[in-house]
Amino acid sequence: MKKFNKSVLFVAFLVTLAVGLTGCVAGQPVVVPATPTTTAPGLANPASIYCGEQGGTLEIRSDAAGNQSGVCVFADGSECDEWAFFRGECAPGEHAVPTSEPEVANPAAAYCVQQGGSNQILTDGSGNRFPVCILADGTVCQETDFYTGDCGPGQPQDAHVAPSATVTSTTSAQKALMSAVEAALPAGAYDGLASLELQPLPGGPPLWAVYSTGMRNFTLDPTPSHFVALYAPVGDGWNEVARLDISNAAMAGDPLLELGPDFVAPDGVAQVEIDPGRIWLTVDGGVGAHGGTFQVLSFDGETLRQEIGGVSASPGAGYLADLNGDGMNDVVLNATEYYVFCYACGVRHPYFSVYTWLGDQLLPVEISALMMGQRGTPPDEANSRAVQLAQAGLWPDALAAIKEAVTLAGADDPPTPTGSLRWNDALIQLNADAQLASLQSSPYPLLSNVFYGDYAAAVDLMRAWPVDQIFSPDTPLVMGTVAESWQAELSSYLTQSASAALEVKPELAPALFVRAWGEYLADPSDPQIAADLAAAAQLAPGDALFGDAAQAFPVAGR
């Protein structure tokens, strides 16, 4: 049975990569057949198929928020998340999987259940397996056709014949192009293809992008990567100008990273604007159980290449926005930690990595000090405070300091090694806003206040209980909450976050109290608990909670 180190996997999973993958350039026209001949079967969720092949029964379940999850139920009554079973992380008789964690990568399967249907995997005469949705009135629809609205109640299909891959297009010329592209692919490689007419480069030929959609077929060997290809019309056919397979080729030899998407929606590729000298495309995809991928591609007239890629443990791995107001889009990659406790626990620690186009490449922009020539000026002093506070996770204080620095600078925008003062303002605002939004929806606001840097608010949530219940093995601050069974992780986040804050603001009494509680969760006999509580009481002599706690944990020798 394969075993994976979860912490290692998800550290790798959140890594963002600037890769520069080069696409191949083709010069041969694509021959367009008069009548397309495609018999590619619709693709089932491979984890669902594997569950049935191993004697399990697939169940699609919903949590209170409406999230769908696939569970493989075995004959002995045990169950596994279908993707965990598929990956070898769970086996019959081991344990049950919480139904609240969404683990369905195929949205069509979830939609079927949401609409009152039931999912089944059928087999055609050639042995091809494909998913259908059986509706309440008995209508049988191919799963993706029901999802897209091409089949519904009273509109039955011959579900015993593997349906053709979906081809999304707007003109007969595009349909002919995609039929030719599809004919050159392995049968059943993807759910379908889609095309996008592009705004061409100045003086360049008309261009269309054709890309794969739906799930890639894990039953093929080798498993195909999703792709984007560019075509220009020539004579009575099409010329493939460039093509790029979106894969983890740049990380060859590292099995922990899966850069390319497993799933791409029909509208998952879009043309965007970054630098006017190139054609820019973004690819939004899904990977694994509930992860997201995001790629930024560029075409300079000769080569289609991947400029940057990101992977997140949740959908929404990246987006484009003009963060610093210079009129040019920047790339924002989602580096949020979704596994603070468990994914379904819902506690998040947001953070973003930002890249901007400089010269001929996307470069990272980071919160940093001003250049040497600016040192000692009033804007520099305020900016330096903002940088320290941001690095310590004290986001409200960092935001106030950077706004002061911008005001002091007036119309100037002094540079930093990777950006400028106003870039610092944009980055701190971005992350502070994300932390605050996460706090406002957090199922465990005590820790989310710590992530935001509001230690006073975190302590206020603890004041409803006396000291002997706060510092207790079965404290109500943990038991019965999403933090229950995650005390080790909670302790680590509290102590590390508070220690970073105290490096910058050693007089922050609430941070000392929070750190003492985190230390208690890890080891109630730790002498640092008493030291931190005594320091908090000394810094805030009028705070009864701090005083009571200091008395309950007297410093040795006093």
C-alpha positions as CSV (number, residue, x, y, z in Angstrom):
1,M,0.0,0.0,0.0
2,K,1.5,3.4,-1.0
3,K,1.8,5.9,1.8
4,F,2.4,9.6,1.2
5,N,3.8,12.2,3.6
6,K,0.9,14.7,3.7
7,S,2.9,17.6,4.9
8,V,5.5,17.2,2.2
9,L,2.9,16.7,-0.5
10,F,1.2,19.9,0.3
11,V,4.3,22.0,0.8
12,A,5.2,20.9,-2.7
13,F,1.6,21.3,-3.9
14,L,1.6,25.0,-3.1
15,V,4.9,25.8,-4.8
16,T,4.6,28.2,-7.7
17,L,6.8,27.9,-10.6
18,A,8.2,30.2,-13.3
19,V,9.0,27.6,-15.9
20,G,9.2,28.9,-19.5
21,L,8.1,25.7,-21.3
22,T,8.7,26.0,-25.0
23,G,6.0,24.8,-27.4
24,C,6.9,23.2,-30.7
25,V,6.5,25.0,-34.0
26,A,4.9,23.3,-36.9
27,G,4.8,24.3,-40.5
28,Q,2.6,21.6,-42.1
29,P,-1.0,22.4,-42.9
30,V,-3.6,20.3,-41.1
31,V,-5.7,18.4,-43.6
32,V,-9.4,19.1,-42.9
33,P,-11.6,16.0,-43.6
34,A,-14.9,16.5,-45.3
35,T,-16.8,14.6,-42.6
36,P,-15.4,14.2,-39.1
37,T,-15.0,10.6,-37.9
38,T,-14.7,10.6,-34.1
39,T,-15.7,7.9,-31.7
40,A,-14.0,9.0,-28.6
41,P,-15.8,7.8,-25.5
42,G,-16.9,10.2,-22.8
43,L,-14.5,10.0,-19.9
44,A,-15.5,8.8,-16.4
45,N,-13.8,10.0,-13.3
46,P,-11.0,7.4,-13.1
47,A,-11.3,7.2,-9.3
48,S,-15.0,6.2,-9.7
49,I,-14.1,3.5,-12.2
50,Y,-11.4,2.1,-9.9
51,C,-13.8,2.0,-7.0
52,G,-16.2,-0.2,-8.9
53,E,-13.4,-2.4,-10.3
54,Q,-12.3,-3.2,-6.8
55,G,-15.7,-4.2,-5.6
56,G,-16.7,-1.0,-4.0
57,T,-19.9,1.1,-4.4
58,L,-19.6,4.8,-5.2
59,E,-21.7,7.2,-3.3
60,I,-21.9,11.0,-3.9
61,R,-22.5,12.9,-0.7
62,S,-23.1,16.5,0.2
63,D,-22.1,18.4,3.3
64,A,-24.1,21.2,4.9
65,A,-22.5,23.8,2.5
66,G,-23.6,21.8,-0.5
67,N,-20.0,20.5,-1.3
68,Q,-20.1,17.2,-3.2
69,S,-17.7,14.4,-2.4
70,G,-17.2,10.9,-3.8
71,V,-16.9,8.0,-1.3
72,C,-16.1,4.4,-2.1
73,V,-18.0,2.1,0.2
74,F,-16.7,-1.5,0.7
75,A,-18.4,-4.7,1.5
76,D,-17.2,-4.7,5.1
77,G,-18.9,-1.3,5.7
78,S,-15.6,0.7,5.7
79,E,-15.2,3.5,3.2
80,C,-12.6,5.7,1.6
81,D,-12.6,9.0,-0.2
82,E,-12.6,7.8,-3.8
83,W,-9.5,9.7,-4.8
84,A,-7.6,8.6,-1.7
85,F,-8.5,5.0,-2.5
86,F,-7.4,5.6,-6.2
87,R,-4.0,7.0,-5.0
88,G,-3.4,4.2,-2.5
89,E,-3.7,6.4,0.5
90,C,-6.7,4.5,2.0
91,A,-7.8,0.8,1.9
92,P,-10.8,-1.3,2.8
93,G,-11.1,-1.7,6.6
94,E,-8.7,1.1,7.4
95,H,-11.0,4.1,8.2
96,A,-13.9,6.1,7.2
97,V,-13.4,9.4,5.4
98,P,-15.2,12.6,6.5
99,T,-18.0,13.3,4.1
100,S,-17.5,17.0,4.5
101,E,-14.3,17.1,2.5
102,P,-15.1,17.6,-1.2
103,E,-13.2,15.1,-3.3
104,V,-14.9,15.0,-6.7
105,A,-12.7,16.4,-9.5
106,N,-15.5,15.9,-12.1
107,P,-18.1,18.6,-11.6
108,A,-20.5,16.8,-14.0
109,A,-20.8,13.9,-11.5
110,A,-21.6,16.3,-8.7
111,Y,-24.2,18.2,-10.8
112,C,-26.0,14.9,-11.6
113,V,-26.5,14.2,-7.9
114,Q,-27.4,17.8,-7.1
115,Q,-30.3,17.6,-9.6
116,G,-31.6,14.3,-8.1
117,G,-30.0,11.9,-10.5
118,S,-27.8,8.9,-9.9
119,N,-24.3,8.3,-11.4
120,Q,-23.5,5.0,-13.1
121,I,-20.6,3.7,-15.2
122,L,-21.7,1.9,-18.3
123,T,-19.8,-0.2,-20.8
124,D,-20.3,-0.2,-24.6
125,G,-19.8,-3.2,-26.9
126,S,-16.1,-2.4,-27.3
127,G,-15.5,-2.5,-23.6
128,N,-15.2,1.3,-23.3
129,R,-16.5,2.6,-19.9
130,F,-18.3,5.9,-19.7
131,P,-20.4,7.8,-17.1
132,V,-24.1,8.5,-17.3
133,C,-26.6,10.3,-15.2
134,I,-29.9,8.5,-14.6
135,L,-32.6,11.1,-13.9
136,A,-35.7,10.7,-11.7
137,D,-37.9,10.1,-14.7
138,G,-35.7,7.3,-16.0
139,T,-34.0,9.4,-18.7
140,V,-30.4,8.3,-19.2
141,C,-28.0,11.1,-20.2
142,Q,-24.3,11.0,-20.8
143,E,-22.9,12.8,-17.7
144,T,-21.2,15.7,-19.4
145,D,-24.2,16.3,-21.8
146,F,-26.5,16.6,-18.8
147,Y,-24.1,19.0,-17.2
148,T,-23.9,21.2,-20.3
149,G,-27.7,21.0,-20.9
150,D,-27.5,19.0,-24.1
151,C,-29.6,16.2,-22.5
152,G,-32.3,16.4,-19.9
153,P,-35.6,14.9,-18.6
154,G,-37.6,13.5,-21.5
155,Q,-34.6,13.7,-23.9
156,P,-33.1,10.2,-23.7
157,Q,-29.9,9.2,-25.3
158,D,-28.6,5.8,-26.4
159,A,-26.4,5.5,-23.3
160,H,-25.1,2.1,-24.3
161,V,-23.0,3.7,-27.1
162,A,-20.0,5.6,-26.0
163,P,-20.7,9.2,-26.9
164,S,-18.4,11.4,-29.0
165,A,-16.2,13.9,-27.3
166,T,-17.8,17.3,-27.0
167,V,-16.6,19.8,-29.5
168,T,-17.3,23.5,-28.7
169,S,-17.1,25.9,-31.6
170,T,-18.9,28.8,-33.2
171,T,-18.3,28.4,-36.9
172,S,-18.2,25.6,-39.4
173,A,-14.6,26.4,-40.1
174,Q,-13.7,26.0,-36.5
175,K,-15.7,22.8,-36.3
176,A,-13.7,21.4,-39.2
177,L,-10.5,22.5,-37.6
178,M,-11.3,20.8,-34.3
179,S,-12.5,17.7,-36.1
180,A,-9.1,17.5,-37.8
181,V,-7.3,18.1,-34.5
182,E,-9.4,15.5,-32.7
183,A,-8.8,12.9,-35.4
184,A,-5.0,13.2,-34.7
185,L,-5.4,12.5,-30.9
186,P,-5.6,9.2,-29.2
187,A,-9.2,8.0,-28.9
188,G,-10.8,9.2,-25.8
189,A,-7.9,11.3,-24.7
190,Y,-10.1,14.1,-23.3
191,D,-13.8,14.8,-22.8
192,G,-13.7,17.3,-25.7
193,L,-12.0,20.2,-27.5
194,A,-12.8,23.9,-27.5
195,S,-11.6,26.8,-29.7
196,L,-11.0,30.5,-29.2
197,E,-10.6,33.1,-31.9
198,L,-7.7,35.3,-30.9
199,Q,-6.9,39.0,-31.3
200,P,-3.8,38.6,-33.5
201,L,-0.5,40.4,-33.2
202,P,-0.2,43.6,-35.1
203,G,0.3,42.7,-38.8
204,G,0.1,39.0,-37.9
205,P,-2.3,36.4,-39.5
206,P,-5.7,35.5,-38.0
207,L,-5.2,32.9,-35.2
208,W,-7.4,30.4,-33.4
209,A,-6.5,28.5,-30.2
210,V,-7.7,24.9,-29.9
211,Y,-7.4,23.3,-26.5
212,S,-8.4,20.1,-24.7
213,T,-11.3,20.2,-22.2
214,G,-12.8,18.0,-19.5
215,M,-10.8,15.3,-17.7
216,R,-7.7,13.8,-19.3
217,N,-7.9,10.1,-19.7
218,F,-5.9,8.3,-16.9
219,T,-6.5,4.9,-18.5
220,L,-4.2,5.7,-21.5
221,D,-0.5,5.0,-21.3
222,P,1.1,7.4,-21.4
223,T,-1.6,9.7,-19.8
224,P,-2.1,12.7,-22.1
225,S,-1.4,16.2,-20.9
226,H,-3.9,18.9,-21.6
227,F,-2.7,21.1,-24.5
228,V,-3.1,24.4,-26.3
229,A,-2.4,24.7,-30.0
230,L,-2.5,27.8,-32.3
231,Y,-3.7,27.6,-35.9
232,A,-3.8,30.0,-38.8
233,P,-6.0,29.5,-41.9
234,V,-4.1,28.6,-45.1
235,G,-5.8,27.8,-48.4
236,D,-8.5,25.3,-47.7
237,G,-6.9,24.0,-44.5
238,W,-5.2,25.1,-41.4
239,N,-1.5,25.5,-40.4
240,E,-0.5,24.6,-36.8
241,V,1.6,27.5,-35.8
242,A,2.6,26.4,-32.3
243,R,1.5,23.8,-29.7
244,L,2.2,23.4,-26.0
245,D,1.5,20.4,-23.7
246,I,0.7,21.7,-20.2
247,S,2.5,19.2,-18.0
248,N,5.1,18.9,-15.2
249,A,7.9,18.4,-17.7
250,A,9.8,21.3,-16.2
251,M,10.0,19.3,-12.9
252,A,11.0,16.0,-14.3
253,G,12.2,13.7,-11.6
254,D,10.2,15.4,-8.8
255,P,7.1,13.1,-8.3
256,L,5.6,15.4,-5.7
257,L,4.7,18.2,-8.2
258,E,1.8,17.9,-10.7
259,L,1.9,21.2,-12.5
260,G,-0.5,20.5,-15.3
261,P,-4.3,20.4,-14.9
262,D,-6.3,17.1,-14.8
263,F,-9.4,19.0,-15.7
264,V,-10.0,22.1,-18.0
265,A,-13.5,23.6,-18.4
266,P,-14.7,24.6,-21.8
267,D,-14.1,28.2,-20.9
268,G,-10.9,27.5,-19.0
269,V,-8.6,29.2,-21.6
270,A,-8.9,33.0,-22.1
271,Q,-7.0,35.6,-24.0
272,V,-5.7,38.3,-21.7
273,E,-3.6,41.5,-21.9
274,I,-0.2,41.9,-20.3
275,D,2.4,43.2,-22.8
276,P,1.1,44.3,-26.3
277,G,4.0,42.7,-28.1
278,R,2.7,39.2,-27.4
279,I,-0.5,37.1,-27.4
280,W,-1.3,36.1,-23.8
281,L,-3.5,33.2,-22.6
282,T,-4.4,32.0,-19.2
283,V,-5.4,28.4,-18.4
284,D,-7.5,27.7,-15.4
285,G,-7.7,24.0,-14.5
286,G,-8.3,21.5,-11.7
287,V,-6.0,18.9,-10.4
288,G,-6.5,16.0,-8.0
289,A,-9.4,15.9,-5.6
290,H,-10.0,19.7,-5.3
291,G,-6.9,21.4,-6.3
292,G,-6.5,24.2,-8.9
293,T,-3.9,25.0,-11.5
294,F,-3.2,28.3,-13.3
295,Q,-0.8,28.8,-16.2
296,V,0.1,32.0,-18.1
297,L,1.2,31.4,-21.7
298,S,2.6,33.8,-24.2
299,F,3.1,33.7,-28.0
300,D,5.6,36.1,-29.6
301,G,4.8,35.1,-33.2
302,E,7.0,32.1,-33.3
303,T,6.9,30.2,-30.0
304,L,4.1,29.4,-27.6
305,R,5.6,29.1,-24.1
306,Q,4.5,28.9,-20.5
307,E,5.7,32.0,-18.6
308,I,4.6,30.9,-15.2
309,G,2.5,28.3,-13.5
310,G,0.9,27.8,-10.1
311,V,-0.8,25.0,-8.2
312,S,-3.1,25.4,-5.2
313,A,-4.8,22.9,-2.9
314,S,-8.1,24.6,-3.8
315,P,-9.7,26.0,-7.0
316,G,-8.6,29.5,-8.0
317,A,-4.8,29.1,-8.2
318,G,-4.3,32.4,-9.8
319,Y,-5.7,35.5,-11.6
320,L,-4.6,38.7,-13.4
321,A,-5.1,42.2,-12.0
322,D,-3.5,45.6,-12.3
323,L,-2.3,45.8,-8.7
324,N,-0.1,48.9,-8.8
325,G,-2.2,51.0,-11.1
326,D,0.3,51.2,-14.0
327,G,-2.2,50.1,-16.6
328,M,-0.6,46.6,-17.0
329,N,-2.0,43.4,-15.7
330,D,0.1,41.5,-13.1
331,V,-0.1,37.8,-12.3
332,V,-1.3,36.9,-8.8
333,L,-0.7,33.3,-7.7
334,N,-2.6,31.9,-4.7
335,A,-0.2,30.6,-2.1
336,T,-2.9,30.2,0.6
337,E,-2.4,27.3,3.1
338,Y,-5.7,25.4,3.0
339,Y,-4.5,22.6,5.3
340,V,-4.1,24.6,8.5
341,F,-6.0,21.7,10.1
342,C,-7.8,19.6,7.5
343,Y,-9.1,20.9,4.2
344,A,-12.7,20.5,5.2
345,C,-12.1,22.2,8.6
346,G,-12.2,25.5,6.6
347,V,-9.5,27.4,8.4
348,R,-7.2,29.2,5.8
349,H,-4.0,31.1,6.0
350,P,-4.1,33.4,2.9
351,Y,-1.0,34.6,1.1
352,F,-0.3,35.6,-2.5
353,S,2.8,35.7,-4.8
354,V,2.8,38.4,-7.4
355,Y,4.7,38.7,-10.7
356,T,4.9,41.6,-13.1
357,W,6.2,41.8,-16.7
358,L,9.6,43.5,-16.9
359,G,11.5,43.6,-20.2
360,D,11.0,40.0,-21.5
361,Q,10.0,38.0,-18.4
362,L,7.6,37.8,-15.5
363,L,9.5,38.7,-12.3
364,P,8.4,38.4,-8.7
365,V,7.5,41.5,-6.8
366,E,8.0,41.4,-3.0
367,I,7.5,43.6,0.0
368,S,10.9,45.0,0.6
369,A,13.0,48.0,1.8
370,L,13.7,51.0,-0.3
371,M,17.0,51.3,-2.2
372,M,20.1,52.6,-0.4
373,G,19.8,56.1,-1.8
374,Q,16.5,56.5,0.1
375,R,17.7,55.3,3.5
376,G,17.0,57.6,6.4
377,T,14.2,59.6,4.7
378,P,10.8,59.8,6.3
379,P,9.2,57.6,3.7
380,D,12.0,55.1,4.2
381,E,11.5,54.9,7.9
382,A,7.7,54.4,7.6
383,N,8.3,51.8,4.8
384,S,10.8,49.9,6.8
385,R,8.3,49.6,9.7
386,A,5.7,48.4,7.3
387,V,8.0,45.8,5.8
388,Q,8.9,44.5,9.3
389,L,5.3,44.4,10.4
390,A,4.2,42.6,7.3
391,Q,6.9,40.0,7.6
392,A,5.7,39.5,11.2
393,G,2.1,38.9,10.1
394,L,0.9,42.1,11.8
395,W,-1.2,43.2,8.8
396,P,-3.3,46.0,10.3
397,D,-0.2,47.7,11.7
398,A,1.7,47.1,8.4
399,L,-1.2,48.7,6.4
400,A,-1.2,51.8,8.6
401,A,2.6,52.1,8.3
402,I,2.7,51.8,4.5
403,K,-0.2,54.3,4.0
404,E,1.9,56.7,6.1
405,A,4.9,56.1,3.9
406,V,3.0,56.7,0.7
407,T,1.6,60.0,2.2
408,L,5.1,61.1,3.1
409,A,6.4,60.3,-0.4
410,G,3.8,62.5,-2.0
411,A,4.0,62.1,-5.8
412,D,7.3,60.2,-5.6
413,D,7.5,56.4,-5.9
414,P,11.0,55.4,-4.7
415,P,12.2,52.0,-5.9
416,T,12.9,48.8,-4.0
417,P,15.0,45.9,-5.2
418,T,12.0,44.2,-6.7
419,G,9.4,47.0,-7.0
420,S,8.7,50.3,-5.4
421,L,7.0,52.0,-2.5
422,R,3.6,51.9,-4.2
423,W,4.2,48.2,-5.0
424,N,4.7,47.6,-1.3
425,D,1.4,49.4,-0.7
426,A,-0.4,47.2,-3.2
427,L,1.1,44.0,-1.8
428,I,0.4,44.8,1.8
429,Q,-3.2,45.8,0.9
430,L,-3.7,42.6,-1.1
431,N,-2.6,40.3,1.7
432,A,-4.3,42.3,4.5
433,D,-7.6,42.3,2.7
434,A,-7.3,38.5,2.1
435,Q,-6.5,37.9,5.8
436,L,-9.4,40.0,6.9
437,A,-11.8,38.3,4.5
438,S,-10.7,34.9,5.7
439,L,-11.1,36.0,9.3
440,Q,-14.7,37.2,8.7
441,S,-15.7,33.7,7.4
442,S,-13.4,31.6,9.6
443,P,-14.8,28.6,11.6
444,Y,-12.0,29.2,14.1
445,P,-11.6,33.0,14.5
446,L,-9.2,32.8,17.4
447,L,-6.4,31.5,15.1
448,S,-7.6,33.6,12.1
449,N,-7.2,36.7,14.3
450,V,-3.6,35.6,15.0
451,F,-3.0,35.2,11.3
452,Y,-4.4,38.7,10.7
453,G,-2.2,40.1,13.5
454,D,-4.9,41.2,15.8
455,Y,-3.8,39.6,19.0
456,A,-6.0,41.7,21.2
457,A,-9.1,40.3,19.4
458,A,-7.8,36.8,19.7
459,V,-7.4,37.2,23.5
460,D,-10.9,38.8,23.7
461,L,-12.3,35.5,22.4
462,M,-10.7,33.7,25.3
463,R,-12.0,36.0,28.0
464,A,-15.3,34.2,28.3
465,W,-13.6,31.4,30.2
466,P,-11.6,31.5,33.5
467,V,-7.9,30.7,33.5
468,D,-8.3,27.1,34.7
469,Q,-10.5,26.3,31.7
470,I,-8.3,28.2,29.2
471,F,-5.2,26.3,30.4
472,S,-6.8,22.9,30.6
473,P,-6.2,19.7,28.5
474,D,-9.9,19.7,27.6
475,T,-10.2,23.5,27.2
476,P,-13.5,24.6,25.6
477,L,-11.4,26.8,23.3
478,V,-10.5,23.5,21.5
479,M,-12.9,20.8,22.4
480,G,-16.0,20.8,20.2
481,T,-14.4,23.1,17.7
482,V,-12.7,22.4,14.3
483,A,-9.4,22.6,16.2
484,E,-10.2,19.4,18.2
485,S,-7.7,16.7,17.4
486,W,-5.4,19.3,15.8
487,Q,-3.8,20.7,19.0
488,A,-0.3,20.1,17.8
489,E,-0.9,22.1,14.7
490,L,-2.7,24.8,16.6
491,S,0.1,25.1,19.1
492,S,2.7,25.4,16.3
493,Y,0.8,28.2,14.5
494,L,0.2,30.1,17.7
495,T,3.7,30.0,19.0
496,Q,5.4,30.6,15.7
497,S,3.1,33.5,14.8
498,A,3.3,35.1,18.2
499,S,7.1,34.8,18.3
500,A,7.4,36.5,15.0
501,A,5.1,39.3,16.2
502,L,7.1,39.7,19.4
503,E,10.3,40.1,17.5
504,V,8.9,43.3,16.1
505,K,6.7,44.4,19.0
506,P,8.1,42.9,22.2
507,E,5.7,45.0,24.2
508,L,2.7,43.3,22.7
509,A,1.1,41.7,25.8
510,P,-1.7,39.9,24.0
511,A,0.9,38.1,21.8
512,L,2.7,36.9,25.0
513,F,-0.5,35.5,26.3
514,V,-1.3,33.8,23.0
515,R,2.2,32.3,22.9
516,A,1.9,31.1,26.4
517,W,-1.4,29.3,25.6
518,G,0.2,27.7,22.5
519,E,3.1,26.5,24.6
520,Y,0.7,25.0,27.1
521,L,-1.0,23.1,24.3
522,A,2.3,21.5,23.4
523,D,3.7,20.9,26.9
524,P,1.9,22.1,30.0
525,S,5.2,21.8,32.0
526,D,7.1,24.2,29.7
527,P,8.7,26.9,32.0
528,Q,8.3,29.5,29.2
529,I,4.6,29.5,29.9
530,A,5.1,31.2,33.2
531,A,7.7,33.6,31.8
532,D,5.4,34.7,29.0
533,L,2.4,35.1,31.3
534,A,4.4,37.1,33.9
535,A,5.7,39.4,31.1
536,A,2.1,39.9,29.8
537,A,0.9,40.8,33.3
538,Q,3.8,43.2,33.8
539,L,3.1,45.0,30.4
540,A,-0.6,45.2,31.1
541,P,-1.0,45.5,34.9
542,G,-4.7,46.4,34.7
543,D,-5.7,43.3,32.7
544,A,-7.3,40.8,35.2
545,L,-7.0,37.8,32.9
546,F,-3.3,38.3,32.5
547,G,-2.8,38.8,36.2
548,D,-4.9,35.7,37.1
549,A,-2.9,33.6,34.6
550,A,0.4,34.8,35.9
551,Q,-0.7,33.8,39.4
552,A,-1.8,30.4,38.2
553,F,1.6,29.8,36.6
554,P,4.2,31.4,39.0
555,V,7.7,31.8,37.7
556,A,10.0,29.3,39.4
557,G,12.2,30.9,42.1
558,R,9.9,33.9,42.7
